[in-house]
Amino acid sequence: MSSMLAPSKAATPSMKSGDPRIGHLLGRNLTDGRTPKAVLLGFESDEGVKRNGGREGARRAPDAIREALFAFTPDAEQPVAFTRLIEQMQDIGNVVLSGDLEKDQESLGNVVANYLAAGSIVIIIGGGHETSYGHFLGYVNNATRVSLLSWDAHPDVRELVNGKGHSGSPFRQAILHPSRCCVDYRVGGVLPYSANVEHLKFIKENGGHYFFKDRLDFGTIENLYRRFNYPVMASFDVDAVDASFAPGVSAPASFGMYPEVWFSAAEQAGSCERVRSIDIVEVNPDVDLDRRAIKLAALTIWYFLRGMCHRRG
């Protein structure tokens, strides 16, 4: 394992006869030197949440989400394809953090770049939404032009604070990055009472698009994924989901997205050949009720993998 990575401490459930779970199947058919179909990668940072005035605790989410994911079964509707995919996945652990957010984002970008270059789909478990800027740096490191897609109640294009990024600024940083690797930015699930009109104007002025939560339906989501012409980096901020289903997040959303629409966005990301990587962010185990947000985040990954089963090859 790279010196940038440390093993996760997520527990795998005990094995019951004839009842294998994802944690038992993960990587079972990976041989030395073989490129994983997909990798799980944790980024245990919420320094950006702290800088943005949110509820700290998201740094404890990656292993908690893994544990929930590992306890799920393969998809009962397509067990063979789903199991085959899981057996060719790898959990590569968590990025070793230095305590310097900007350096840690660079480290995340280096790891992401290596696996993208090898052809793996990268699934990043945050952490605060500052995770997404480090995620984006993976494309910058490979000089790859990329479309950015975020499912979020907020546009997250806030100005930097004292010249430093935070959990509310990752997509402004990506859009304005001197590499110009960001082709465009689209954000779906925006709540009109949580979005600054100047931030929406900034998105439009830079060739992007935003979709309010009430304008989203299954058809809109499907059409959105069909419009991409470049590789896609997708981000799933769990605070986009209604707080009754996801109470344990950095900034809970009243009247947010419902799980059926949210999971459709995740599954279609999995089936879209253009989507090369995703991140799941802003879960805060410290304030979660009955592990609802943790389980929802884990199911987001499950639905993404379900969609991946429909990809060619």
C-alpha positions as CSV (number, residue, x, y, z in Angstrom):
1,M,0.0,0.0,0.0
2,S,1.2,3.5,-0.8
3,S,2.7,5.5,2.0
4,M,-0.1,8.0,1.4
5,L,-2.7,5.4,2.5
6,A,-3.5,3.6,5.8
7,P,-5.8,0.6,6.1
8,S,-9.4,1.3,7.1
9,K,-10.5,0.0,10.5
10,A,-14.0,-0.9,9.4
11,A,-15.3,-4.2,10.7
12,T,-16.7,-6.9,8.4
13,P,-19.8,-8.6,9.8
14,S,-19.5,-12.2,11.0
15,M,-20.1,-14.8,8.2
16,K,-23.3,-16.8,8.4
17,S,-23.6,-20.0,6.3
18,G,-25.0,-19.3,2.8
19,D,-25.4,-15.5,3.5
20,P,-22.3,-13.7,2.2
21,R,-22.2,-9.9,2.5
22,I,-20.3,-7.3,0.5
23,G,-17.5,-7.3,3.2
24,H,-16.9,-11.0,2.7
25,L,-16.8,-10.8,-1.2
26,L,-14.8,-7.6,-1.6
27,G,-11.7,-8.3,-3.7
28,R,-12.1,-12.0,-3.5
29,N,-11.1,-12.5,-7.2
30,L,-8.4,-9.9,-7.4
31,T,-4.9,-11.3,-8.1
32,D,-1.6,-9.5,-7.6
33,G,-1.0,-6.9,-10.3
34,R,-4.6,-6.9,-11.6
35,T,-6.3,-3.6,-11.9
36,P,-9.4,-3.3,-9.7
37,K,-12.7,-2.5,-11.4
38,A,-13.3,0.0,-8.6
39,V,-11.6,1.2,-5.5
40,L,-12.9,2.5,-2.1
41,L,-10.9,5.3,-0.7
42,G,-11.5,7.3,2.5
43,F,-10.7,11.0,3.2
44,E,-11.1,11.5,7.0
45,S,-11.1,15.3,6.9
46,D,-13.6,17.9,8.2
47,E,-11.2,20.9,8.5
48,G,-13.1,22.5,5.7
49,V,-16.4,22.1,7.6
50,K,-14.8,23.8,10.6
51,R,-13.6,26.6,8.4
52,N,-17.1,27.0,6.9
53,G,-18.8,27.1,10.3
54,G,-20.5,23.6,10.0
55,R,-20.9,20.8,12.5
56,E,-17.7,19.0,12.9
57,G,-17.6,15.2,12.9
58,A,-17.5,14.2,9.2
59,R,-14.0,13.0,9.6
60,R,-15.3,9.9,11.4
61,A,-17.6,9.0,8.5
62,P,-15.5,6.9,6.1
63,D,-15.1,3.8,8.3
64,A,-18.7,4.1,9.6
65,I,-20.0,4.1,6.1
66,R,-17.8,1.2,5.1
67,E,-19.1,-0.9,7.9
68,A,-22.7,-0.3,6.8
69,L,-21.8,-1.0,3.2
70,F,-20.0,-4.2,4.1
71,A,-23.1,-5.5,5.9
72,F,-25.3,-5.3,2.8
73,T,-25.9,-8.3,0.5
74,P,-25.3,-8.3,-3.2
75,D,-28.2,-7.1,-5.3
76,A,-30.8,-9.8,-5.2
77,E,-32.2,-8.8,-8.6
78,Q,-28.8,-9.3,-10.3
79,P,-26.7,-11.3,-7.8
80,V,-24.2,-12.8,-10.3
81,A,-23.2,-9.5,-12.0
82,F,-23.1,-7.6,-8.6
83,T,-21.1,-10.3,-6.9
84,R,-18.6,-10.4,-9.8
85,L,-18.2,-6.7,-9.6
86,I,-17.6,-6.7,-5.8
87,E,-15.1,-9.5,-6.1
88,Q,-13.0,-7.3,-8.5
89,M,-13.2,-4.2,-6.2
90,Q,-10.6,-3.2,-3.6
91,D,-10.7,-1.2,-0.4
92,I,-7.4,0.8,-0.6
93,G,-7.9,2.5,2.8
94,N,-7.8,6.1,3.9
95,V,-5.5,8.9,2.9
96,V,-2.9,9.6,5.6
97,L,-3.6,13.2,6.7
98,S,-1.0,15.7,7.8
99,G,-3.3,18.2,9.4
100,D,-2.7,20.7,6.6
101,L,-5.8,20.7,4.5
102,E,-4.2,21.9,1.3
103,K,-1.5,19.3,1.4
104,D,-4.0,16.6,2.3
105,Q,-6.1,17.5,-0.7
106,E,-3.0,17.3,-2.9
107,S,-2.4,13.8,-1.4
108,L,-5.9,12.8,-2.2
109,G,-5.5,14.1,-5.8
110,N,-2.3,12.0,-6.2
111,V,-4.0,8.8,-5.2
112,V,-7.1,9.5,-7.3
113,A,-4.9,10.3,-10.3
114,N,-3.0,7.0,-10.1
115,Y,-6.1,4.9,-10.0
116,L,-7.9,6.8,-12.7
117,A,-4.9,6.4,-14.9
118,A,-4.9,2.7,-14.3
119,G,-8.6,2.5,-15.4
120,S,-10.3,2.0,-12.0
121,I,-13.5,3.7,-11.0
122,V,-12.8,5.6,-7.8
123,I,-15.3,5.8,-5.0
124,I,-14.2,8.3,-2.3
125,I,-15.9,8.4,1.1
126,G,-15.5,11.7,2.9
127,G,-15.2,13.7,5.0
128,G,-16.5,17.2,4.5
129,H,-17.2,18.6,1.0
130,E,-13.6,19.9,0.9
131,T,-13.1,16.3,-0.2
132,S,-14.3,17.2,-3.7
133,Y,-11.5,19.7,-4.4
134,G,-8.9,17.1,-3.6
135,H,-10.9,14.7,-5.8
136,F,-10.8,17.2,-8.6
137,L,-7.1,17.5,-8.3
138,G,-6.8,13.9,-9.4
139,Y,-8.0,15.0,-12.9
140,V,-5.7,18.0,-12.8
141,N,-2.7,15.7,-12.1
142,N,-3.6,13.7,-15.2
143,A,-4.3,16.8,-17.3
144,T,-7.8,15.4,-17.9
145,R,-10.7,17.7,-18.8
146,V,-13.7,16.8,-16.7
147,S,-17.4,17.7,-16.2
148,L,-18.3,18.2,-12.5
149,L,-21.7,17.1,-11.2
150,S,-22.9,17.7,-7.7
151,W,-26.0,16.5,-5.9
152,D,-26.4,19.0,-3.2
153,A,-28.8,21.4,-1.4
154,H,-26.1,24.1,-1.8
155,P,-24.1,25.2,-4.9
156,D,-20.8,25.1,-2.9
157,V,-19.2,27.9,-4.9
158,R,-18.6,30.2,-1.9
159,E,-15.6,32.6,-1.9
160,L,-12.5,31.5,0.0
161,V,-12.0,32.6,3.6
162,N,-8.6,34.4,4.1
163,G,-7.4,32.8,0.9
164,K,-8.2,29.3,2.0
165,G,-10.7,26.8,0.7
166,H,-13.4,25.1,2.8
167,S,-16.4,22.8,2.6
168,G,-18.4,25.5,0.8
169,S,-15.9,26.4,-1.9
170,P,-14.7,23.2,-3.7
171,F,-16.5,23.9,-7.0
172,R,-15.5,27.6,-7.1
173,Q,-11.9,26.4,-6.7
174,A,-12.3,23.8,-9.4
175,I,-14.0,26.2,-11.9
176,L,-11.3,28.8,-11.4
177,H,-8.4,26.4,-11.3
178,P,-5.6,27.6,-13.7
179,S,-5.4,24.2,-15.4
180,R,-8.9,24.8,-16.9
181,C,-9.6,21.1,-16.5
182,C,-13.1,21.9,-15.3
183,V,-15.2,21.8,-18.5
184,D,-18.5,22.7,-16.8
185,Y,-20.3,22.4,-13.5
186,R,-23.8,21.2,-12.8
187,V,-25.5,20.9,-9.5
188,G,-28.9,19.3,-8.8
189,G,-31.1,19.3,-5.7
190,V,-30.5,23.0,-4.9
191,L,-32.9,24.4,-2.3
192,P,-34.0,28.0,-3.2
193,Y,-33.9,29.1,0.4
194,S,-30.3,27.8,0.8
195,A,-28.7,29.2,-2.3
196,N,-27.2,32.7,-2.7
197,V,-28.4,34.2,-5.9
198,E,-24.9,35.6,-6.6
199,H,-23.5,32.0,-6.4
200,L,-26.1,30.8,-8.9
201,K,-25.1,33.8,-11.1
202,F,-21.4,32.7,-10.8
203,I,-22.3,29.2,-12.0
204,K,-24.2,30.6,-15.0
205,E,-21.5,33.0,-15.9
206,N,-19.0,30.1,-16.0
207,G,-21.1,28.0,-18.3
208,G,-22.7,25.8,-15.6
209,H,-26.2,24.8,-14.7
210,Y,-28.2,24.4,-11.6
211,F,-31.4,22.4,-10.9
212,F,-33.7,23.2,-8.0
213,K,-34.9,20.3,-5.9
214,D,-38.5,20.7,-6.9
215,R,-37.6,20.5,-10.7
216,L,-35.9,17.2,-10.4
217,D,-37.6,14.0,-11.4
218,F,-36.4,10.6,-12.7
219,G,-36.6,11.8,-16.3
220,T,-34.6,15.0,-15.7
221,I,-31.9,13.0,-13.9
222,E,-31.7,10.5,-16.8
223,N,-31.5,13.3,-19.4
224,L,-28.8,15.1,-17.4
225,Y,-26.5,12.0,-17.5
226,R,-27.0,11.7,-21.2
227,R,-25.7,15.2,-22.0
228,F,-22.1,14.7,-20.9
229,N,-19.4,14.6,-23.5
230,Y,-16.4,14.5,-21.2
231,P,-15.4,12.3,-18.3
232,V,-17.6,13.0,-15.2
233,M,-16.7,13.4,-11.6
234,A,-19.8,13.2,-9.5
235,S,-20.3,14.3,-5.9
236,F,-23.1,13.2,-3.5
237,D,-23.5,15.6,-0.6
238,V,-25.8,13.7,1.8
239,D,-27.2,17.0,3.2
240,A,-29.2,17.2,-0.1
241,V,-31.5,14.5,1.3
242,D,-34.4,15.5,3.5
243,A,-33.3,15.6,7.2
244,S,-35.9,13.1,8.2
245,F,-33.9,10.5,6.2
246,A,-30.4,11.9,6.8
247,P,-30.3,13.7,10.1
248,G,-26.6,13.1,10.7
249,V,-25.0,15.6,8.3
250,S,-23.0,18.8,8.7
251,A,-25.9,21.0,7.5
252,P,-29.3,19.2,7.6
253,A,-31.8,20.1,4.9
254,S,-35.5,20.7,5.6
255,F,-37.6,19.5,2.7
256,G,-34.7,18.1,0.8
257,M,-34.5,15.3,-1.8
258,Y,-36.3,12.1,-1.2
259,P,-34.3,8.9,-1.2
260,E,-36.0,7.4,-4.3
261,V,-34.8,10.3,-6.4
262,W,-31.4,10.4,-4.7
263,F,-30.8,6.7,-5.2
264,S,-31.9,7.1,-8.9
265,A,-29.2,9.7,-9.3
266,A,-26.6,7.3,-7.8
267,E,-27.7,4.3,-9.8
268,Q,-27.7,6.3,-13.1
269,A,-24.2,7.6,-12.2
270,G,-23.1,4.0,-11.9
271,S,-24.5,3.0,-15.3
272,C,-23.2,6.2,-17.1
273,E,-20.0,5.2,-18.9
274,R,-18.8,8.8,-18.6
275,V,-18.7,8.8,-14.8
276,R,-15.2,7.9,-13.7
277,S,-15.3,8.7,-10.0
278,I,-17.7,9.7,-7.2
279,D,-17.5,11.0,-3.7
280,I,-20.0,10.8,-0.8
281,V,-19.6,13.6,1.7
282,E,-20.9,15.5,4.7
283,V,-22.1,12.6,6.9
284,N,-21.6,13.3,10.5
285,P,-21.8,10.2,12.7
286,D,-21.6,12.3,15.9
287,V,-25.1,13.7,15.4
288,D,-26.7,10.8,13.4
289,L,-29.9,9.3,14.6
290,D,-30.2,5.5,14.4
291,R,-27.3,5.7,11.8
292,R,-29.8,6.9,9.2
293,A,-27.3,9.1,7.3
294,I,-24.6,6.5,7.5
295,K,-26.9,3.8,6.1
296,L,-28.1,6.2,3.4
297,A,-24.6,7.0,2.3
298,A,-23.7,3.3,2.2
299,L,-26.8,2.7,0.1
300,T,-25.7,5.5,-2.2
301,I,-22.6,3.5,-2.9
302,W,-24.7,0.3,-3.2
303,Y,-26.9,1.9,-5.8
304,F,-23.9,3.3,-7.7
305,L,-22.4,-0.3,-7.9
306,R,-25.8,-1.6,-9.0
307,G,-25.7,0.8,-11.9
308,M,-22.1,-0.2,-12.7
309,C,-23.3,-3.7,-13.3
310,H,-24.9,-2.4,-16.5
311,R,-21.7,-1.0,-18.0
312,R,-20.1,-2.8,-20.9
313,G,-17.0,-4.9,-20.2
